[in-house]
Amino acid sequence: MRVGIVILPEDRWWAAEPKWRAAEEYGFDHAWTYDHLGWRTLVDGPWFGAVPTLSAAAMVTSRIRLGTYVASPNFRHPLPFMRELITIDDLADGRLIVGVGAGGVGYDVNVFEGEDLSPKVRTDRFIEFVDTLDGLLRTDEFDHEGPNYTVKGARNLPGPVRRPRPPFLIAANGKRTMRLAARQGDGWVTTGKPSESQEDWWRAVRELSAGFDDALLAEGRDPATIDRYLSLDAGPVFSLSSVEAFTDAVGRAAELGFTDIVAHWPRGGEPYHGRESVLETVADEVLPRLNGSSRAGDAGEKPDSGDEGVNGKG
């Protein structure tokens, strides 16, 4: 089991930098930040951009994988985003993971004076976004013409460090997006479903995992060949509220076949309210046991330029 940590982009760099350094020193396999213009109840507070944050994090770390959690088409166009991803991947020497999702409703849409799109339209746009971004990262002088995006002869030199492109981690809970994750993803991440109780949330996670198995089989892929990430803190209980809560979540996720779990750095208030002392204890007592069973070529290892991506699929 590999473990990741999300560091929200809300602190000035003098306060954020020690967290990114510590994430690597603690032994986390991957570290993430949110890619939003503003997020939920924190929209009236400080917030920084994901791309420069990850670029800075790449310069103060050397091993840990870094990624967006998750980028969406709500305010991203695949062509300039490709250039930004290639730059981060270069700064991180191939440690980038591209987390992408369909995008929800709310501030990221409304700040542009736009209207919330229907789930179908958001999914249609997301599928085209992922396919276009995949082509742009893989192919120099790439062409695409579709209902949402058009690019003509797009250059991508020097290309990503990790070939044929950085791995895609695709967020998906619905049938169509799961099919996309099964077709284009190197990893799948789920948040489960909104639930009143922790037991109901775990039950929904089990059902989604089974549904993803079906999607993989429909695409002709072995379910054992794609990494599965679980966003632990989408459930009612914050995973780092206690060492016991975290240990229980690790065991449950492993039983359901997840290869990776992702928690959030504890904050002084909601959401993700907790104590950093719990994080430190987990790092001291739990992570070493999990890291001892890591596989060669895992997210925690630095890839070389010939790496074909997670599980050999680009």
Secondary structure, 3 states (H helix, E strand, C coil): CEEEEECCCCCCHHHHHHHHHHHHHHCCCEEEECCCCCCHHHCCCCCCCHHHHHHHHHHCCCCCEEEECCECCCCCCHHHHHHHHHHHHHHCCCCEEEEECCCCCCHHHHCCCCCCCCHHHHHHHHHHHHHHHHHHHHCCCEEEECCCCEEEEECCCCCCCCCCCCCEEEECCCHHHHHHHHHHCCEEEECCCCCCCHHHHHHHHHHHHHHHHHHHHHCCCCHHHCEEEEEHHHCCCCCCCCHHHHHHHHHHHHHCCCCEEEEECCECCCCCECCHHHHHHHHHHCHHHHHCCCCCCCCCCCCCCCCCCHHHCC
